[in-house]
Amino acid sequence: MSSMSAPAPAALPTPVVLPATKAVLWLVGTALIALAVYYFIGVDQGAYSVFGKDMHVHEFVHDARHFLGFPCH
């Protein structure tokens, strides 16, 4: 007769400890990147662009702008 042993209990995952200063840096960095993406997709239209009258950024994100509902024409 074979004896079946009970399965070993699964080890609990250890939580990731993130210091508050590091968390603030991650949040600020993420917010800056998000604002830059928002600017390039939603605001930059060439006429009042940071880069002058250059339309390369506008044309690069043109389809994304329409897909997300931003007007541009």
Residue pairs with C-beta under 8 A, 6 or more apart in sequence:
18 26
39 50
40 57
40 61
41 61
41 64
41 65
41 68
41 70
42 65
42 68
42 70
44 50
44 51
44 57
44 58
44 61
45 58
45 72
46 53
46 54
46 55
46 58
47 53
49 57
49 58
51 57
58 65
58 72
62 72
65 72
66 72
